[in-house]
Amino acid sequence: MLVDGEPVNSCLMLASNVEGRDITTVEGLEHDGQLHPVQRAFMGEGAVQCGFCTSGMVLTAKALLDRNPDPTEDEIKDALGGNLCRCTGYRSIIRAIQGWRKYADPAAKQTPSHDDLDRHACVGRSLPASTATTR
């Protein structure tokens, strides 16, 4: 989760320590029924696998991009240092963070195979592999 815009380990944070502070979870990134561009980028670039690390990766990426909208690969790796992913090999995650801007327009179609991203219809069912995962 983000506390005052900074990523923290929610499992280590006492509720009493966040009283009166701004808390954002991955669900809080959605706005007016649209996924945040970082969420769309992760889905569009195939950076979601088992989903275990996804929330932390997305929120950490958002915090990084809020501070630096054009980070280098090394800056991305440094920011993600506290998040472990066993499925993606990080390449697709780094690609999603580097390419987040192309997902900023929710009306723009990313690829024909991901038309239902806007409606969240991908939750709970298989998605076709994007071309990004085959690079």
Secondary structure, DSSP 8 states (H G I E B T S, - for coil): -EETTEE--GGG--GGGSTTS-EE-GGGG-BTTB--HHHHHHHHTT--SSSTTHHHHHHHHHHHHHH-SS--HHHHHHHGGG---SSS-SHHHHHHHHTGGGG--TTS---GGGGGGGGTTTTTS-----GGGG-
